[in-house]
Amino acid sequence: MRRLLRTLAASAFACLLLPLGTGQSSAAASADPVGMTSGLYTDPHSSPAVWAAANPGDGRAAAIRDSIASRPMARWFGAWSGDIGAAVGSYVGAADAADKLPVLIAYNIPGRDACGGHSGGGAGTPAAYRSWISAFASAIGSRPALVVIEPDSLGDFSCMGQGQIDERNAMLRDALARFRDRAPHTWTYLDAGNPAWIGAATMAQHLEGAGARQAHGFSLNISNYFATGENTAYGNAVNSALSASYGYSKPYVIDTSRNGNGSDGQWCNPGGRRIGTPGRTGGGAEMLLWLKTPGESDGDCGVGAGSAAGQFLPEVAYKMIFGY
């Protein structure tokens, strides 16, 4: 009954969340996964939750459990997920059973992190990626979800030729179409980097090339540390450029998982960072979300030297709770 009542109210609720002139299609505007659910999903199997449960005698476990593992966070999906349909279906199904909204990140585009290099990989071919992302969308089906599509993919152009860029944009446009057709209650977000990476006008051009008109919105600050206010200013500038050049704007979400102390200019496991505002609607953006898991390494660098990207580092997580 809760789901039925929320579904009936979805269109009205969406009108409150979405600014006028966003360029949303009528189908996308009527889909309201936030209004269909009773809050964001907290993953009981996140890496900090698993670590805390396995190490109850560790003096850091209670703080990590209470300050990080108990918060709603996104789950990342890639080649490591195995059967992508089964993995996504299980995760979204668990959230749906709890009447909560899951946040998922698709991270498997060919040539992933081509310029940064710490998180390289992805599907072997565009055809393999189309098959993978199609199964991803189909596994969500009619259940509510938020999906961020391919972090870094629109900022990672500096070491790519135009043919590679065109190929990537085609894959992103196809991915958006798959979610539109197969996951009608999913809001999709293209990633738009962070305030210090790509100028707002250039990022607006990249978003348009990747089919942002089909997306619900865009995401900012994934796996980075910039303060929420800096991201809000950048997101508004991107929207101004979209509006001026292409006649539409979009809602955006900000990754606040590790921005409590702002950025020191470094992006790869800098020390002295702190967890930020937990997931919520509003806060200067459409939503503030924990898209990166605090304590998971950015790669073999900084305070995570010797680790692999995505590896959970309890000491880093513990220090991030207190900002030292």
C-alpha positions, 0 to 999 in steps of 0.5 A: 500500500505504501508503494501504491500511494507513493506511486500515485503521488509521484507526478506531483512530487516530481514537480516539486523537485524538478525546476521548470525548463529542465528539458525532461521528457514527459515520461522522465518527469513523471518517474519519481523514484524519490517519492516512490520510496521512504528514503535512501537505501543503506547497504548492509554489505558495504565494505565498511559494514563487512569490515566492522562486522568481521572485526568487532574487537578492533578499537576503530570498528564502532566508529566506522560502523556508526559514522560510515557503515550506517549511512546510505551509500552507492554501490559500484558495479563493474566487471568484478560484479560477475553476472551483472543482471543477477548482481543488480537485481539482487541489490535493487530487490533488497532495497525494494523489499525495504521500501528504500531507494538504491543508488547504483554506479555503472562503471564499466565503459571501455577505456575507463579512466584512460587518462588517470590510470588508477582505475583502468579497465572496463568492457572489452568492446563497445558491443560488450558494453552495450550488452552489459549496460542493457542487462544492468537496466533490465535488472532494475526494471520497474523498481525505483533507483538512481543510477550514475553512469560512468564517473569520469567519462566526460572529463577524461578526454585529454588523452583521447582522439576525436574518434575515441570521444565520439565512440564513448559518447555513442555508448553513453547515449545508448546507455541512457536510452537503455535505462529510459526504455527498460527502467522507467522509474530510474533517474539517470545522471551523467557525471560532470566531474568537479569544479577544478577539472573542466570549465563549465562551458566545456563540460556543458558541451561534453554533456550535450554530446553524451546525450544529457537531454535524455538523462535526468541530471548530472553528478558532481564531485564523485570520489573528490573532496570539493566543498558543497558550496564550490560544487553548487557554484559549478553546477549552476555554471554548467546549467547556465552554459547548457541553457545559453547554448542548448536551451535546457538545464538539469538537476544535479547531485553532489558527492559529499562522502568525503568533502567535510574538510574541502579539498587540498588540491589533491585527488588521490588519497589525500590525508586530512579529509573528512566525511561530509553531509550524509545523503539527503534531498536538497542542500544546494542541489537536487540531492547530496549523496555518498557516491564514494565509500569513505575509506575505499582507496583511490589507488596506489597513492597518498595515504593509500600507498600500496593499495588498489583502487576500491580497497577498503582501508580501515585506518583511512576510514577512521581518520576520515571520521575525525578529519585527521 
